[in-house]
Amino acid sequence: MSLNTSKLRNIGIAAHIDAGKTTVSERILFFTGVNRKVGETHDGQATMDFMKQEQERGITIASAAITAHWNGYQINLIDTPGHVDFTVEVERSLRVIDGMVAVFCAVGGVEPQSETVWNQADKYRVPRIAFVNKMDRTGADFQEVVNQMHKYLGANAVPLHLPIGAESDFEGMVDLVQMNSVRFIEKERIVGPIPEHMMEQAQEARRNLIEKVADLDDEIAELYLDDQEIPTDKLMAAIRKATIKLMMVPVLCGAAYKNKGIQLLLDAVVDYLPSPNDLGAVIAHDPANEEKTYQRNPSENEPFAALAFKLINDPYVGQQTFIRIFSGKLVNGMSVYNTNKLKSERVGRIFRIKAKEREEINEAGAGEIVALVGMKYTKTGDTLCDDSQPILLESINIPPAVIEMKVNLDDKKNRSKLSEALAKLCNEDPSFHAHFDEETEETIIAGMGELHLEIIVDRLKEEFKVPVTVGAPSVSFRETITAPFECNYRYVKQTGGKGQFAHTVIRFEPNPGGGFEFVDITKGGVIPKEYIPSVQKGLAAAMNKGPFAGYPVVDVKCVLVDGSSHPVDSSDMAFQLCAQMCFKQAFMKASPVLLEPVMKVEINTPDDYIGNVTGDVNKRRGRIEAMRRFRKGSQKLDAFVPLMEMFGYATALRNLTSGRANYSMEFHQYMPTPKDKQEEIVKERNQKD
């Protein structure tokens, strides 16, 4: 039975860590009838946090997908992590959802990761509604959170609710659209009239709401200017239109842990967030010509197009590939074309997912999020489509790994087991990398932060049963050049029989932010056409380990200027080796520098300790960007600090502020390391080698 796409909502729940996302998700599952009892994060029983590591730490690590139903609508819900080490999970979820519920803590307000998620949602143009959670907590301030959304997120945040009471006196809310009050007893909502003492405040707030909507909708503006009563259905339609067009963000409130406000949040998801139909066609590129584009509408009559956004290794059914279908219809046993890998794949089984539970289905249509079993080649970010009409959908941006760790085995017999496990983990998580260093015979793993690698090591031991010991985490530096240099290199090897000959002249230029770029300006002839890819391959291989300190090389443009070949002795391998030697020789003469990851750090501190905190940030080579009043008696401090100076910062900050300050950080960009520090790092690296 095909699904009515207008009755479908693909939504994500995202926020700063500890704002209560998973608690909100669990209440949604309870009120939609997916769960018969409520799972709690703090006791490790949350449905969406089904990984052992999530249950132990009480945090979300992997985005979990689940299907629920509310008032005749199907809601595909994705609960995303709040910790910055798992930002790629948020990134890939935002790529496939149609709308988002941004959860804010009524006490903490707009926190660092809230801003990161908001900016990611802006990038993918995801319509959103805001839910101010924890209204029952001491220090809860609904209006202050709305003000912070305006100030720090640049959002046109428009309250649809007015809280009745706050902190321990929080009872419910005034619904400014329906103009009634909603209170909660146990898990029941009680709708009634607006309390008399709040009537004036409610009328003022509704007038403000209508004015905001009138600015965005001509029909509402006309009725408002004529002093006419505005029908509820027209007001809701105008709010929906403005939300979908990203012109406003409706703001609701509640206390998820106390079961207050979740039914109204579900109503708002259905009423104001878009269906796939509302967002219309997705734009795709022609694989052979990027300038040529196609449209794919959310209809089963269109050619099939889907994006793989997540892989999970399931011990019972094998690898599950999560996809979002943008157009067409997927049927069990159907053959689909992977445009990125240029291969066809047969769909083994299709599952609708309920976190760790599965429901097998025979077909899925446009707009749905499902998991496939039996895909051999498909990875995160790959496009699956109709092989008669190949297209390429916009992929997913993967941030660079900034921290690495050495992993050793007590028993060398487990080496193949370790490489198998790491291959599976790299498959699942594109922000995680692993490689074996032949020289030191050590396995190096790299990721987004200390917690990220801690979870990986935990999974290796618990899930894959590989006993490993780990070294201390270290910074993942990069190398690049700052001046151009042209190198003329001739590779000649004579060993009695057939020799080896290759000759290249390559100009190396800095390419800030452009990655590795290879340009051939020889116009053919000097080097046979079949050896040009060999030169590119050799250069790419040389960049894996830079000559300066052994770190990967980035942002270099390599221009093949000239060269020559030998009719007998030239070969693919000779040109690869020649390009590598040419690169190594030129690199050290092109003013090489080390690049270090610099983090954006946000610190919340009481006023009493601001001097201690700023002094410490300066000592860590940090640059303070801004200081702003957070709430009475405390300030927020934004700074950029090199990652290598941030190890052990949590303990240091606790000691500096008697445990009263907290911080969060995320990767900002790679920047040149100061010369004195650079020499220290290179010397240390050489000693280790």
C-alpha positions as CSV (number, residue, x, y, z in Angstrom):
1,M,0.0,0.0,0.0
2,S,1.6,3.3,-1.1
3,L,1.9,6.1,1.4
4,N,0.3,9.5,1.0
5,T,3.4,11.7,0.9
6,S,1.5,14.7,2.2
7,K,0.9,12.7,5.4
8,L,4.6,12.0,5.9
9,R,7.0,14.0,8.2
10,N,10.7,13.3,8.2
11,I,12.0,15.1,11.2
12,G,15.2,15.3,13.2
13,I,15.6,16.2,16.9
14,A,18.8,18.2,17.5
15,A,20.3,20.3,20.3
16,H,23.2,21.0,22.6
17,I,24.2,18.0,24.9
18,D,22.0,17.7,27.9
19,A,19.1,19.9,26.5
20,G,16.9,16.8,26.7
21,K,16.7,15.6,23.1
22,T,16.5,11.9,23.9
23,T,14.0,12.4,26.6
24,V,11.8,14.4,24.1
25,S,12.2,11.5,21.6
26,E,11.3,8.9,24.2
27,R,8.1,10.8,25.2
28,I,7.2,11.1,21.5
29,L,7.5,7.3,21.1
30,F,5.3,6.8,24.2
31,F,2.6,9.2,23.2
32,T,2.5,7.9,19.6
33,G,2.1,4.3,20.9
34,V,5.5,3.0,19.7
35,N,6.5,2.2,23.3
36,R,4.2,1.1,26.1
37,K,6.5,2.4,28.8
38,V,8.8,5.4,28.9
39,G,12.6,4.7,28.6
40,E,14.9,7.1,30.5
41,T,18.3,8.2,29.5
42,H,19.7,8.3,33.1
43,D,18.8,4.6,33.7
44,G,20.1,3.4,30.3
45,Q,16.6,2.4,29.1
46,A,16.1,4.9,26.3
47,T,14.9,3.2,23.1
48,M,16.9,5.6,20.9
49,D,20.1,5.1,22.9
50,F,20.4,1.4,22.3
51,M,24.2,1.1,22.0
52,K,25.9,-0.1,25.2
53,Q,28.2,3.0,25.2
54,E,25.2,5.3,25.0
55,Q,23.4,3.6,27.9
56,E,26.6,3.7,30.1
57,R,27.2,7.4,29.5
58,G,23.6,8.6,29.2
59,I,24.4,10.4,25.9
60,T,23.4,9.9,22.3
61,I,26.3,8.8,20.0
62,A,24.7,7.5,16.8
63,S,21.7,9.0,15.2
64,A,18.8,6.5,15.5
65,A,15.9,6.4,13.1
66,I,12.4,5.3,14.1
67,T,8.9,5.4,12.6
68,A,5.8,6.6,14.6
69,H,2.3,7.6,13.8
70,W,0.2,10.6,15.1
71,N,-3.3,11.6,14.1
72,G,-3.1,9.8,10.8
73,Y,0.4,11.1,10.0
74,Q,3.6,9.0,9.7
75,I,6.6,10.5,11.4
76,N,10.1,9.3,10.7
77,L,12.1,10.5,13.6
78,I,15.8,10.8,13.8
79,D,17.4,11.6,17.3
80,T,20.8,13.0,16.8
81,P,23.8,13.4,19.2
82,G,24.5,16.7,21.0
83,H,28.2,16.1,21.6
84,V,30.4,17.9,19.1
85,D,32.6,14.8,18.6
86,F,29.7,13.2,16.7
87,T,28.8,16.3,14.6
88,V,29.0,14.1,11.4
89,E,25.9,12.2,12.7
90,V,24.0,15.5,12.8
91,E,25.4,16.5,9.4
92,R,24.2,13.4,7.6
93,S,20.8,13.4,9.4
94,L,20.2,17.0,8.3
95,R,20.9,16.1,4.7
96,V,17.9,13.7,4.6
97,I,15.3,15.2,6.9
98,D,12.6,17.7,5.9
99,G,12.1,19.5,9.2
100,M,13.8,19.8,12.6
101,V,12.8,20.2,16.2
102,A,15.5,22.2,17.9
103,V,15.4,21.5,21.6
104,F,16.7,24.2,24.0
105,C,17.2,24.0,27.8
106,A,15.1,26.7,29.5
107,V,18.0,27.2,31.9
108,G,21.0,26.9,29.6
109,G,19.4,28.7,26.6
110,V,21.3,28.9,23.4
111,E,24.5,26.9,24.0
112,P,27.5,26.3,21.8
113,Q,26.3,23.1,20.1
114,S,22.9,24.7,19.6
115,E,24.6,27.3,17.4
116,T,26.6,24.6,15.5
117,V,23.4,22.6,14.8
118,W,21.5,25.7,13.8
119,N,24.2,26.7,11.3
120,Q,24.2,23.2,9.9
121,A,20.4,23.4,9.5
122,D,20.8,26.8,7.8
123,K,23.3,25.2,5.3
124,Y,20.8,22.5,4.3
125,R,17.8,25.0,4.5
126,V,15.9,22.8,7.0
127,P,12.6,24.4,8.4
128,R,12.4,24.1,12.1
129,I,10.4,24.6,15.2
130,A,11.9,25.2,18.7
131,F,10.9,23.4,21.9
132,V,12.1,25.1,25.1
133,N,12.4,22.1,27.4
134,K,13.0,21.8,31.2
135,M,10.6,24.6,32.1
136,D,10.3,22.9,35.5
137,R,14.0,23.4,36.4
138,T,15.2,26.1,38.7
139,G,16.3,29.1,36.7
140,A,14.0,28.4,33.7
141,D,13.3,31.5,31.7
142,F,11.2,31.0,28.5
143,Q,11.4,34.7,27.3
144,E,15.2,34.8,27.8
145,V,15.6,31.7,25.5
146,V,13.5,33.4,22.8
147,N,15.7,36.6,23.2
148,Q,18.8,34.5,22.9
149,M,17.5,32.8,19.7
150,H,17.0,36.3,18.2
151,K,20.4,37.5,19.3
152,Y,22.7,34.6,18.8
153,L,21.0,32.6,16.0
154,G,19.5,35.4,14.1
155,A,16.2,33.5,14.1
156,N,12.8,35.1,13.8
157,A,11.6,33.2,16.9
158,V,7.9,33.6,17.5
159,P,6.3,32.1,20.6
160,L,3.1,30.1,20.1
161,H,3.0,29.4,23.8
162,L,3.1,31.3,27.0
163,P,4.2,29.3,30.1
164,I,1.8,29.0,33.0
165,G,4.2,29.3,35.9
166,A,7.9,28.3,35.8
167,E,10.4,26.2,37.8
168,S,8.6,24.0,40.4
169,D,5.3,26.0,39.7
170,F,5.3,25.1,36.0
171,E,1.8,23.8,35.2
172,G,1.3,24.0,31.4
173,M,1.0,26.7,28.8
174,V,-1.4,29.1,27.1
175,D,-1.8,28.2,23.5
176,L,-1.7,31.5,21.6
177,V,-3.1,30.0,18.4
178,Q,-6.1,28.3,19.9
179,M,-6.3,30.9,22.8
180,N,-6.9,28.3,25.5
181,S,-4.8,26.9,28.4
182,V,-3.4,23.4,28.4
183,R,-2.4,21.7,31.7
184,F,-1.2,18.2,32.4
185,I,-2.2,15.6,34.9
186,E,-0.1,12.5,34.8
187,K,0.0,11.8,31.0
188,E,-3.3,13.5,30.2
189,R,-3.6,17.0,28.8
190,I,-6.5,19.1,30.2
191,V,-7.7,21.9,27.9
192,G,-9.4,24.8,29.6
193,P,-9.9,28.6,29.6
194,I,-6.9,31.0,30.0
195,P,-6.4,31.9,33.7
196,E,-7.9,35.3,34.5
197,H,-4.6,36.7,35.9
198,M,-2.9,35.9,32.5
199,M,-5.6,37.1,30.1
200,E,-4.0,40.5,29.5
201,Q,-0.6,39.0,29.0
202,A,-2.0,36.4,26.7
203,Q,-3.9,38.9,24.5
204,E,-0.7,41.0,24.2
205,A,1.3,37.9,23.2
206,R,-1.3,36.9,20.6
207,R,-1.3,40.4,19.2
208,N,2.5,40.1,18.9
209,L,2.1,36.7,17.2
210,I,-0.4,38.1,14.7
211,E,1.8,41.1,13.9
212,K,4.8,38.9,13.3
213,V,2.7,36.7,10.9
214,A,1.1,39.7,9.2
215,D,4.6,40.9,8.3
216,L,5.0,37.7,6.3
217,D,1.5,37.0,5.0
218,D,-0.6,39.4,2.9
219,E,-4.0,37.8,3.8
220,I,-3.3,38.0,7.6
221,A,-2.0,41.6,7.2
222,E,-5.3,42.6,5.4
223,L,-7.5,41.1,8.1
224,Y,-5.3,42.6,10.9
225,L,-5.4,46.1,9.4
226,D,-9.2,45.9,8.9
227,D,-9.5,44.9,12.6
228,Q,-11.2,41.6,11.7
229,E,-11.1,38.4,13.7
230,I,-8.5,36.1,12.3
231,P,-9.7,32.5,11.9
232,T,-7.5,29.9,13.6
233,D,-7.2,27.8,10.4
234,K,-5.9,30.8,8.4
235,L,-3.5,31.7,11.1
236,M,-2.1,28.2,11.2
237,A,-1.8,28.0,7.4
238,A,0.2,31.3,7.5
239,I,2.5,30.1,10.3
240,R,3.0,26.8,8.3
241,K,3.9,28.7,5.1
242,A,6.3,31.1,6.8
243,T,8.0,28.2,8.7
244,I,8.5,26.1,5.5
245,K,10.0,29.2,3.8
246,L,12.4,29.6,6.7
247,M,10.9,33.1,7.5
248,M,10.0,32.2,11.1
249,V,10.6,29.7,13.8
250,P,7.5,28.8,16.0
251,V,8.6,28.4,19.7
252,L,6.8,26.0,22.1
253,C,7.6,25.1,25.7
254,G,7.3,22.2,28.0
255,A,9.0,19.8,30.4
256,A,9.5,16.4,28.6
257,Y,10.6,14.5,31.7
258,K,7.3,15.5,33.4
259,N,5.3,14.6,30.3
260,K,4.2,18.2,29.7
261,G,3.9,19.6,26.2
262,I,4.8,16.6,24.1
263,Q,1.3,16.2,22.5
264,L,1.3,19.9,21.6
265,L,4.8,19.4,20.1
266,L,3.6,16.5,18.0
267,D,0.6,18.6,16.8
268,A,3.1,21.3,15.8
269,V,5.2,18.8,13.9
270,V,2.2,17.8,11.9
271,D,0.8,21.4,11.6
272,Y,3.9,23.4,10.8
273,L,6.7,21.2,9.5
274,P,6.8,20.2,5.8
275,S,6.0,17.0,4.1
276,P,8.2,15.9,1.1
277,N,5.6,17.5,-1.2
278,D,6.0,20.9,0.5
279,L,9.7,21.0,-0.2
280,G,9.2,19.9,-3.9
281,A,11.8,18.6,-6.2
282,V,15.4,17.8,-5.2
283,I,18.1,19.0,-7.6
284,A,20.6,16.4,-8.9
285,H,23.6,16.6,-11.3
286,D,24.5,14.7,-14.4
287,P,27.5,12.4,-13.4
288,A,29.2,13.2,-16.7
289,N,28.5,16.9,-16.7
290,E,28.2,18.7,-13.4
291,E,26.7,21.8,-14.9
292,K,23.7,19.8,-16.2
293,T,21.0,19.4,-13.6
294,Y,17.9,17.3,-13.2
295,Q,14.9,17.5,-10.9
296,R,13.4,14.6,-9.0
297,N,9.9,15.2,-7.5
298,P,8.7,13.3,-4.5
299,S,6.4,11.0,-6.6
300,E,6.4,7.3,-7.2
301,N,5.9,7.9,-10.9
302,E,9.4,9.5,-11.2
303,P,12.6,7.6,-11.8
304,F,14.1,6.1,-8.5
305,A,16.6,8.3,-6.6
306,A,17.9,7.9,-3.1
307,L,20.8,8.9,-0.9
308,A,22.6,6.5,1.5
309,F,23.3,8.5,4.7
310,K,24.3,5.9,7.3
311,L,25.6,2.3,7.6
312,I,25.2,0.1,10.7
313,N,26.6,-3.4,11.3
314,D,23.8,-5.4,12.8
315,P,24.9,-8.7,14.4
316,Y,21.7,-10.5,13.2
317,V,21.1,-9.3,9.6
318,G,24.5,-7.9,8.6
319,Q,25.2,-4.5,7.3
320,Q,22.2,-2.1,7.2
321,T,22.3,0.8,4.8
322,F,20.0,3.6,5.7
323,I,18.6,5.5,2.7
324,R,16.3,8.5,2.1
325,I,14.2,8.0,-1.0
326,F,13.7,11.3,-2.9
327,S,11.7,9.9,-5.8
328,G,10.3,6.7,-7.4
329,K,9.6,3.4,-5.7
330,L,11.8,0.7,-4.3
331,V,10.7,-2.9,-4.4
332,N,12.3,-6.0,-2.8
333,G,14.8,-7.7,-5.2
334,M,15.1,-4.6,-7.4
335,S,18.4,-3.6,-9.0
336,V,19.6,-0.1,-8.3
337,Y,22.6,1.8,-9.7
338,N,25.3,3.3,-7.5
339,T,26.5,6.4,-9.4
340,N,29.5,7.0,-7.1
341,K,30.8,3.5,-7.4
342,L,29.6,3.0,-11.0
343,K,28.1,-0.4,-10.0
344,S,24.6,-2.0,-9.9
345,E,23.4,-3.5,-6.6
346,R,20.5,-5.8,-5.9
347,V,18.3,-4.8,-2.9
348,G,18.1,-7.9,-0.6
349,R,15.6,-6.8,2.1
350,I,13.9,-3.6,3.0
351,F,13.3,-2.7,6.7
352,R,11.3,0.0,8.4
353,I,13.3,0.8,11.5
354,K,12.3,1.1,15.2
355,A,15.7,1.9,16.7
356,K,17.1,-1.6,17.2
357,E,13.9,-3.4,16.2
358,R,13.0,-4.0,12.5
359,E,9.9,-4.5,10.5
360,E,10.4,-6.1,7.0
361,I,8.4,-4.5,4.2
362,N,8.2,-5.3,0.5
363,E,8.3,-1.8,-1.0
364,A,8.9,1.8,-0.1
365,G,8.0,5.0,-1.8
366,A,9.2,8.6,-2.3
367,G,9.9,10.5,0.9
368,E,10.5,7.4,3.1
369,I,13.5,6.6,5.2
370,V,14.3,2.9,5.2
371,A,17.2,0.5,5.8
372,L,18.4,-2.0,3.1
373,V,20.2,-5.3,3.7
374,G,22.5,-6.8,1.1
375,M,24.3,-3.7,-0.3
376,K,27.9,-4.6,-1.1
377,Y,29.4,-1.3,-2.4
378,T,27.2,1.5,-1.1
379,K,28.8,3.9,1.4
380,T,27.7,7.1,3.2
381,G,26.9,9.8,0.8
382,D,26.4,7.5,-2.3
383,T,23.5,8.1,-4.7
384,L,21.3,5.1,-5.6
385,C,19.2,5.6,-8.7
386,D,17.5,4.1,-11.8
387,D,20.3,2.7,-14.0
388,S,18.6,4.0,-17.2
389,Q,18.8,7.6,-15.8
390,P,21.9,8.0,-13.7
391,I,22.1,11.1,-11.5
392,L,24.3,12.4,-8.7
393,L,22.7,13.9,-5.5
394,E,24.5,16.4,-3.3
395,S,26.7,14.3,-0.9
396,I,27.4,14.8,2.8
397,N,30.2,17.1,4.1
398,I,32.6,15.1,6.3
399,P,34.8,17.2,8.6
400,P,38.5,16.2,9.0
401,A,39.8,14.0,11.8
402,V,41.8,16.1,14.2
403,I,43.0,13.7,16.9
404,E,44.8,10.4,16.6
405,M,45.7,7.5,18.9
406,K,48.0,4.4,18.6
407,V,46.3,1.0,19.0
408,N,48.3,-2.0,19.8
409,L,47.5,-5.7,20.2
410,D,48.8,-7.9,23.0
411,D,48.5,-10.9,20.7
412,K,49.5,-10.5,17.1
413,K,47.2,-13.4,16.1
414,N,44.3,-10.9,16.4
415,R,45.7,-8.6,13.7
416,S,43.2,-9.8,11.0
417,K,40.3,-9.5,13.5
418,L,41.4,-5.9,14.3
419,S,41.6,-4.9,10.7
420,E,38.2,-6.4,10.0
421,A,36.6,-4.5,12.9
422,L,38.3,-1.2,12.0
423,A,37.1,-1.6,8.3
424,K,33.5,-2.1,9.6
425,L,33.8,1.0,11.9
426,C,35.3,3.1,9.1
427,N,32.4,2.0,6.9
428,E,29.9,3.1,9.5
429,D,31.5,6.3,10.5
430,P,33.1,8.4,7.7
431,S,34.7,10.8,10.2
432,F,36.7,7.9,11.7
433,H,39.9,6.8,9.9
434,A,42.4,4.0,10.6
435,H,45.7,3.0,8.9
436,F,48.6,0.6,9.6
437,D,52.0,2.3,9.8
438,E,54.5,-0.1,8.2
439,E,57.6,1.5,9.7
440,T,56.5,1.5,13.3
441,E,54.1,-1.5,12.9
442,E,51.4,0.3,14.8
443,T,47.8,0.9,14.0
444,I,46.8,4.6,14.1
445,I,43.2,5.6,14.5
446,A,41.9,9.1,14.0
447,G,38.7,10.9,14.8
448,M,36.9,14.0,15.9
449,G,37.8,14.2,19.6
450,E,38.8,12.2,22.7
451,L,35.3,11.0,23.4
452,H,34.9,9.8,19.8
453,L,38.1,7.6,20.0
454,E,37.2,6.5,23.5
455,I,33.9,5.1,22.1
456,I,35.6,3.4,19.2
457,V,38.1,1.7,21.5
458,D,35.2,0.6,23.8
459,R,33.4,-0.9,20.8
460,L,36.5,-2.7,19.6
461,K,36.7,-4.4,23.0
462,E,33.0,-5.0,23.7
463,E,31.4,-5.4,20.4
464,F,34.2,-6.9,18.3
465,K,36.0,-8.7,21.2
466,V,39.4,-7.4,20.1
467,P,41.6,-6.9,23.2
468,V,43.6,-3.7,22.4
469,T,45.8,-1.4,24.4
470,V,46.0,2.3,23.5
471,G,48.5,5.1,23.7
472,A,47.7,8.7,24.7
473,P,45.7,10.7,22.2
474,S,47.8,13.1,20.0
475,V,47.0,15.9,17.6
476,S,46.6,15.0,13.9
477,F,48.8,17.7,12.2
478,R,48.9,18.4,8.5
479,E,51.8,19.7,6.3
480,T,51.7,22.2,3.4
481,I,53.9,24.6,1.5
482,T,53.9,28.4,1.5
483,A,56.0,29.2,-1.6
484,P,56.0,27.8,-5.2
485,F,58.9,25.6,-6.3
486,E,59.6,23.9,-9.7
487,C,61.4,20.5,-9.6
488,N,63.0,18.8,-12.6
489,Y,63.5,15.1,-11.6
490,R,64.9,12.2,-13.7
491,Y,64.3,8.7,-12.4
492,V,66.8,6.2,-14.0
493,K,67.4,2.6,-12.7
494,Q,69.6,0.2,-14.6
495,T,69.9,-3.4,-13.2
496,G,71.2,-5.3,-16.2
497,G,67.9,-6.2,-17.9
498,K,65.1,-3.9,-18.6
499,G,65.7,-0.6,-16.8
500,Q,63.3,2.0,-15.3
501,F,63.1,5.5,-16.8
502,A,60.8,8.5,-16.1
503,H,61.3,12.2,-16.2
504,T,59.0,14.9,-14.9
505,V,59.1,18.6,-14.4
506,I,56.5,19.6,-11.8
507,R,55.7,23.0,-10.4
508,F,54.3,22.9,-6.8
509,E,52.2,25.8,-5.6
510,P,50.4,26.6,-2.4
511,N,46.6,26.0,-2.8
512,P,45.0,27.3,0.5
513,G,41.7,25.5,1.1
514,G,41.8,23.8,-2.3
515,G,43.2,20.4,-1.2
516,F,45.3,18.4,-3.7
517,E,45.0,19.6,-7.2
518,F,46.7,18.1,-10.3
519,V,47.0,20.1,-13.6
520,D,48.7,18.8,-16.7
521,I,49.8,21.7,-19.1
522,T,52.1,19.6,-21.2
523,K,49.4,19.4,-24.0
524,G,50.5,15.8,-24.6
525,G,53.5,14.4,-26.4
526,V,56.3,14.8,-23.9
527,I,54.9,12.1,-21.6
528,P,52.8,9.4,-23.2
529,K,49.1,9.9,-22.3
530,E,48.8,6.6,-20.4
531,Y,51.5,7.7,-17.9
532,I,49.8,11.0,-16.9
533,P,47.5,9.2,-14.4
534,S,50.6,7.4,-13.0
535,V,52.2,10.8,-12.2
536,Q,49.0,11.9,-10.4
537,K,48.8,8.6,-8.5
538,G,52.5,9.0,-7.4
539,L,51.9,12.5,-6.2
540,A,48.7,11.5,-4.3
541,A,50.6,8.6,-2.6
542,A,53.5,10.9,-1.6
543,M,51.1,13.2,0.1
544,N,49.9,10.5,2.6
545,K,53.1,11.1,4.5
546,G,54.9,14.4,4.2
547,P,58.7,14.7,4.1
548,F,58.7,17.5,6.8
549,A,57.3,15.5,9.8
550,G,55.5,12.5,8.4
551,Y,52.0,14.0,8.5
552,P,49.5,14.1,5.6
553,V,50.1,16.9,3.1
554,V,47.2,19.2,2.1
555,D,46.4,22.2,-0.1
556,V,49.1,21.8,-2.8
557,K,48.6,22.4,-6.5
558,C,50.9,20.2,-8.7
559,V,51.3,21.5,-12.3
560,L,53.0,19.0,-14.7
561,V,55.0,21.3,-16.9
562,D,57.3,19.0,-18.9
563,G,58.9,15.6,-18.9
564,S,60.2,12.8,-21.1
565,S,60.0,9.0,-21.5
566,H,61.9,6.0,-22.9
567,P,60.2,3.7,-25.4
568,V,61.3,0.6,-23.6
569,D,62.2,1.5,-20.0
570,S,59.3,3.7,-19.1
571,S,56.4,2.2,-17.1
572,D,53.5,3.0,-14.8
573,M,55.6,2.3,-11.7
574,A,58.6,4.3,-13.0
575,F,56.4,7.4,-13.4
576,Q,54.7,6.9,-10.0
577,L,58.1,6.7,-8.3
578,C,59.5,9.6,-10.3
579,A,56.6,11.8,-9.2
580,Q,57.0,10.8,-5.6
581,M,60.8,11.6,-5.6
582,C,60.1,14.9,-7.4
583,F,57.5,15.8,-4.7
584,K,59.8,14.9,-1.8
585,Q,62.7,16.9,-3.3
586,A,60.6,20.0,-4.0
587,F,58.6,20.0,-0.7
588,M,61.5,20.8,1.6
589,K,62.5,23.7,-0.7
590,A,59.0,25.2,-0.9
591,S,58.9,26.7,2.6
592,P,57.0,23.9,4.3
593,V,54.9,24.5,7.4
594,L,53.0,22.4,9.9
595,L,49.3,23.0,10.2
596,E,47.5,22.4,13.5
597,P,43.8,22.0,14.2
598,V,42.4,25.1,16.0
599,M,39.2,24.7,18.0
600,K,36.4,27.1,18.6
601,V,36.0,27.1,22.4
602,E,33.0,28.5,24.3
603,I,33.4,28.9,28.1
604,N,30.6,29.8,30.5
605,T,32.0,31.2,33.7
606,P,30.8,33.2,36.7
607,D,32.1,36.8,36.7
608,D,34.4,36.1,39.7
609,Y,36.7,33.9,37.6
610,I,36.7,35.7,34.3
611,G,40.3,37.0,34.9
612,N,41.6,33.5,35.7
613,V,39.9,32.0,32.7
614,T,41.1,34.6,30.2
615,G,44.6,34.4,31.5
616,D,44.6,30.7,31.1
617,V,43.3,30.9,27.5
618,N,46.0,33.3,26.6
619,K,48.7,31.0,28.1
620,R,47.3,28.2,25.8
621,R,48.0,30.4,22.7
622,G,44.3,31.1,22.5
623,R,42.7,34.1,20.8
624,I,39.7,35.5,22.6
625,E,37.1,36.5,20.0
626,A,34.2,37.8,22.1
627,M,32.8,38.0,25.6
628,R,29.2,38.4,26.3
629,R,26.8,38.5,29.2
630,F,25.3,35.0,29.5
631,R,22.9,35.6,32.4
632,K,23.2,37.6,35.6
633,G,26.5,37.0,37.3
634,S,28.0,34.9,34.5
635,Q,29.6,35.4,31.0
636,K,30.2,33.5,27.8
637,L,33.7,33.7,26.3
638,D,34.4,32.7,22.7
639,A,37.9,31.8,21.8
640,F,40.0,30.0,19.2
641,V,42.6,27.7,20.8
642,P,45.0,25.1,19.2
643,L,43.8,21.6,20.0
644,M,47.2,20.5,21.3
645,E,46.8,23.0,24.2
646,M,43.4,21.7,25.1
647,F,44.3,18.3,26.5
648,G,43.2,18.0,30.1
649,Y,41.4,21.3,29.9
650,A,38.3,20.0,31.7
651,T,40.3,19.4,34.9
652,A,42.2,22.7,34.6
653,L,38.9,24.7,34.2
654,R,37.4,22.9,37.2
655,N,40.4,23.9,39.4
656,L,40.4,27.5,38.1
657,T,36.8,28.1,38.8
658,S,36.0,25.8,41.8
659,G,34.0,23.6,39.4
660,R,31.6,26.4,38.5
661,A,32.5,26.9,34.8
662,N,31.9,24.6,31.9
663,Y,33.0,24.6,28.3
664,S,32.5,23.0,24.9
665,M,34.7,23.0,21.8
666,E,34.4,22.1,18.1
667,F,36.8,22.0,15.2
668,H,37.3,25.4,13.5
669,Q,40.1,25.1,10.9
670,Y,43.7,24.1,10.3
671,M,46.1,27.0,10.8
672,P,50.0,27.3,10.6
673,T,51.8,26.4,13.8
674,P,54.2,29.1,15.2
675,K,57.9,28.4,14.2
676,D,59.2,27.6,17.7
677,K,56.3,25.2,18.3
678,Q,56.8,23.7,14.9
679,E,60.5,22.9,15.5
680,E,59.5,21.3,18.9
681,I,56.9,19.0,17.2
682,V,59.2,18.0,14.3
683,K,62.0,17.2,16.8
684,E,59.7,15.1,19.0
685,R,58.3,13.3,16.0
686,N,61.8,12.5,14.7
687,Q,62.9,11.1,18.1
688,K,59.9,8.8,18.2
689,D,60.7,7.5,14.7
